[in-house]
Amino acid sequence: MLVSRICRRRSSRLVAASSLFLLAACSQAPTAADALPGSPAAAATEVIPQADQPQSFEQWQAAFRAQALQAGIRGEVIDSAFNGVSPDPSVIQADRSQPEFTRPVWEYLDSAISPVRVRKGQALLGQYADALQRIEQRYGVDRQALVAVWGMESSFGQFQGDKSVIRSLATLGYEGRRPAFAQEQLIAALQILQNGDIDPEHMLGSWAGAMGQTQFIPTTYNAHAVDFDGDGRRDIWNSAVDALASTAQYLQASGWQHGQPWGLEVQLPQGFDYAQADGSLRKPVSEWLAQGVKLPPGTVLQPGLAQLQANLLLPAGYRGPAFLVLDNFRAILKYNNSSSYALGVSLLSQRFASGGYVLGSWPKDDLPLSRTERIELQTLLSAAQYDAGTADGIIGANTRKAIRSAQQARGWPADGYPTHKLLDSLRQGQ
Ligand code: CA
């Protein structure tokens, strides 16, 4: 279960979906720290026979070899990488499982910003102060954010995944749910080996091919990994300095604005139009304030913030805390397209300096719908003429729009957030 949740989280990054705040199952994913190597879910599973598997692994491998040669990978690099490689049943098991339950965002944040992680991050900010200063100067990304991503991705390098990346990706390329994507990653992984950054034996990662302290997939590695400690190799596995600089390079390329905050918590006035909490709706902070959105008592707007573009984020619907989020929040979403993840990184980075406390209260009586319930909600919405798109259990833009319409028809606040109350109402045909 844990592994499959990680799967969804990774998948959302892999496809780099453009729609923001896609509160899919992955958005309440556990932290990378939960991806303990050799967890029970990943162990002792059997190969699931596939009736429609048209070719043997050896046949697939031969065809892939030709493809890799064509992509410019040398034969000896391919042969050494594939030496003794067989499909990994635990990878297929993880790829095919769907998490039924998701953690509420407040519980996810509690573990993302645990006191142990905060203390460790603070110590590392001191330990790596010189390198972080040079990285900040070079890439313009704030050091607290880099250390927060590092903590979220691998618990500061502690949990990187212990699977052979070549074996995992070969397994997924052969019989995974998205073989073309896995094969593209596998070619990229072979390019890394050919470049000499790491050898096959030490190229380890998650079952989905996320590697090292930054949990980069191979194409992200090729685009963004850097050698910052100057040893000639981009070593995101063993060099914290390389990992931090690579994270900075990626965030810079994703539109990070140096010195800007990720966003701010706000309070919404009575009768507010909650339908405006939509990832596609951005307007200047000043316009939100003109609409009656308020800063919490005792806080003031930083200079220059008023004209910045912001989205309104309601991570737990209208009953929970509200945030205006800026460019840097969007940059974190490019790292991992989950608003819970981005909120976790953002609050953790502030907590290193004793900030990042959420003032609004979470609706703890409003637990997230299970996957089965989300599918039922989508099915009932569509049956009631609110087109929720494919009933896949993922609350994307279409489903959110359908929820808003159903909420509006009932005279409820139209925040687009899936609740048990709405599900019950639809079940009763009200
Ligand atoms: Ca290096």
Boltz pocket constraint, residues with backbone or C-beta under 6 A from the ligand:
constraints:
  - pocket:
      binder: B
      contacts: [[A, 226], [A, 227], [A, 228], [A, 229], [A, 230], [A, 231], [A, 232], [A, 233], [A, 234], [A, 235], [A, 239], [A, 242]]
      max_distance: 6.0
